[in-house]
Amino acid sequence: MDDPAWRFGGSYLHVEANYLLLVENLLDTTHLPFLHPTSLGTDAFARSEFEVTREGDRIKVTRWLMNELPAPFHKKMGDFPDGMKVDRWQIANFAPPCFIKLDVGSAPAGTGARQGDRSKGMNMWNLNAITPETGKSAHYFWAQAYNFKVDQKWLADVIRAQVLGAFLEDMAMIKAQQQNMDLGPGPVVNLGQDKAWVAMRQIVA
């Protein structure tokens, strides 16, 4: 956040739910097309290939979506022309008990982003420091760092507003999850996409 080659926009939110529900949300990005269709989600993203790896008490979730149209927010930030397809990445790194770092971005398809050359794309780091308050509430400190158009200071406010809008959609869903859980225990069904948060819960336990 203090690297001169980067800028950031960030904020604070109060979470009306257990802090681990927010950690789960950040680790499982298959919800993007359903909860954030106007900003971060595309129909293809839920079907993107993903890999969950674990080293000790750290978890990494790597998602790539190759040669597809960009999400609305990525299209705007990357100035991608209409119809251009991109290679998109979303890589989540979890450190217990509740820090999540998301490496996200898009680059024109076939320009080498997956091989390590992201110079032609837009790169962002989403940093999430969550602090439990009670068993059913938490403090949420976040920042979105980026390394494009850093000379345009107004962009930090635009990015902050865009990301905040998406996170408010998350907050509504997480609050509803907590309210449902408070009604009493019910069946838990784990899907393939749940590998990361199942491992996270084991580590925190």
C-alpha positions in Angstrom: 0.0 0.0 0.0 3.0 2.3 0.4 4.7 1.2 -2.8 5.0 4.4 -5.1 4.2 2.2 -8.1 0.8 1.5 -6.6 -2.2 3.4 -5.3 -5.2 2.1 -3.2 -8.7 2.9 -2.1 -10.1 1.3 1.0 -12.7 1.5 3.8 -14.3 -0.2 6.8 -17.5 -2.2 7.2 -19.3 -3.6 10.2 -20.2 -7.2 9.7 -23.5 -8.4 11.2 -22.4 -12.1 11.2 -19.7 -14.4 12.4 -16.4 -13.5 10.9 -15.8 -16.9 9.4 -18.8 -16.4 7.1 -16.9 -13.4 5.5 -13.8 -15.5 5.2 -15.8 -18.2 3.4 -17.3 -15.6 1.1 -13.8 -14.3 0.1 -12.5 -17.8 -0.5 -15.4 -19.0 -2.7 -15.6 -16.7 -5.7 -18.1 -18.9 -7.5 -20.7 -16.5 -6.1 -19.5 -13.6 -8.2 -21.9 -14.1 -11.2 -24.9 -14.6 -8.9 -24.3 -11.8 -6.3 -22.3 -9.3 -8.4 -23.6 -9.6 -11.9 -23.2 -5.9 -12.7 -19.6 -5.5 -11.5 -17.5 -8.6 -11.0 -19.4 -11.6 -12.2 -19.8 -13.1 -15.7 -21.8 -16.2 -16.6 -18.5 -18.0 -17.5 -16.7 -17.2 -14.3 -18.6 -19.8 -12.2 -17.4 -22.5 -14.6 -13.8 -21.3 -14.5 -11.1 -23.8 -13.6 -9.8 -23.6 -10.1 -7.3 -25.2 -7.9 -7.1 -25.3 -4.1 -3.6 -25.9 -2.5 -2.6 -26.0 1.1 0.8 -25.6 2.7 0.7 -25.9 6.5 -1.9 -23.4 7.7 -2.0 -21.4 4.5 -4.5 -21.9 1.7 -4.4 -20.7 -1.9 -7.3 -20.8 -4.3 -6.3 -20.1 -7.9 -8.9 -19.4 -10.6 -8.3 -18.7 -14.3 -10.8 -17.8 -16.9 -9.2 -17.8 -20.3 -10.3 -16.0 -23.5 -13.7 -14.7 -22.3 -15.3 -11.3 -22.2 -14.2 -9.2 -19.1 -16.4 -8.5 -16.1 -17.9 -5.0 -16.2 -15.6 -3.6 -13.5 -12.5 -5.1 -15.2 -13.6 -3.8 -18.6 -13.9 -0.3 -17.2 -10.6 -0.3 -15.3 -8.7 -1.9 -18.1 -10.1 0.2 -20.8 -10.7 -2.9 -22.8 -12.6 -2.2 -26.1 -16.0 -3.7 -26.7 -15.8 -7.3 -27.8 -12.2 -7.8 -26.6 -11.7 -11.1 -24.8 -9.4 -11.4 -21.8 -7.6 -13.9 -19.6 -8.7 -13.3 -16.0 -7.2 -14.4 -12.8 -8.4 -14.4 -9.2 -6.0 -15.9 -6.7 -7.0 -16.0 -3.0 -4.4 -16.4 -0.2 -5.7 -17.2 3.3 -3.6 -16.8 6.5 -5.3 -17.8 9.7 -7.4 -16.9 11.4 -8.9 -14.3 9.1 -6.6 -12.5 6.6 -7.4 -12.9 2.9 -5.3 -11.4 0.1 -6.8 -11.5 -3.4 -4.6 -11.1 -6.5 -7.0 -10.2 -9.3 -6.9 -8.8 -12.8 -7.4 -9.2 -16.5 -5.2 -8.9 -19.6 -6.0 -9.2 -23.3 -6.3 -12.9 -24.2 -3.1 -14.5 -25.2 -0.7 -11.9 -24.0 1.0 -14.1 -21.4 -0.7 -13.2 -18.1 -0.9 -16.8 -17.1 2.8 -17.3 -17.8 3.7 -14.3 -15.6 3.6 -11.3 -18.0 0.8 -9.1 -16.7 2.2 -5.9 -18.2 -0.6 -5.5 -20.7 -3.4 -5.9 -18.2 -4.9 -4.4 -15.1 -3.6 -5.7 -11.8 -5.2 -5.3 -8.3 -4.7 -6.6 -4.8 -7.7 -6.8 -2.6 -6.5 -6.9 1.1 -8.9 -8.0 3.8 -8.2 -7.8 7.5 -11.1 -9.1 9.5 -11.3 -8.7 13.3 -14.0 -10.6 15.2 -16.1 -8.5 17.6 -18.5 -11.0 19.0 -19.7 -14.4 17.9 -22.1 -12.8 15.5 -20.3 -9.6 14.5 -16.9 -8.4 13.1 -14.9 -5.4 12.0 -13.9 -5.5 8.3 -11.0 -3.4 7.2 -10.2 -3.6 3.4 -8.1 -2.0 0.7 -8.0 -2.3 -3.1 -4.5 -1.6 -4.4 -3.8 -1.2 -8.1 -0.9 -0.4 -10.4 -2.5 1.3 -13.4 -3.3 5.0 -14.0 -1.5 5.7 -10.7 -1.1 9.4 -11.8 -4.8 9.8 -11.8 -5.6 10.3 -8.1 -9.4 10.4 -8.6 -9.3 6.8 -9.6 -8.8 5.6 -6.0 -12.2 7.0 -5.2 -13.8 5.3 -8.2 -12.3 1.9 -7.3 -13.2 2.3 -3.6 -16.9 3.0 -4.6 -17.0 0.1 -7.0 -15.6 -2.4 -4.6 -17.6 -1.0 -1.7 -20.8 -1.6 -3.7 -19.9 -5.2 -4.3 -19.0 -5.7 -0.6 -22.3 -4.3 0.5 -24.0 -7.0 -1.6 -21.8 -9.5 0.3 -22.8 -8.0 3.7 -26.5 -8.4 2.9 -26.0 -12.0 2.0 -23.7 -12.8 5.0 -26.2 -11.2 7.4 -29.0 -13.3 5.9 -26.8 -16.4 6.3 -26.3 -15.7 10.0 -30.0 -15.1 10.5 -30.8 -18.5 8.8 -28.2 -20.2 11.0 -29.7 -18.7 14.1 -33.0 -20.4 13.3 -31.3 -23.7 14.3 -29.0 -26.4 12.8 -29.8 -27.7 9.4 -28.1 -30.1 6.9 -24.8 -29.0 5.5 -24.0 -30.0 1.9 -20.5 -29.4 0.7 -19.9 -28.9 -3.0 -16.7 -29.1 -5.0 -16.2 -25.4 -4.7 -16.2 -25.6 -0.9 -12.8 -27.3 -0.7 -11.1 -24.0 0.4 -13.4 -23.0 3.2 -13.7 -26.5 4.5 -9.9 -26.6 4.9 -10.0 -23.1 6.4 -12.5 -24.2 9.0 -10.3 -27.1 9.9 -7.3 -24.8 10.3 -9.1 -22.3 12.4 -10.5 -25.1 14.6 
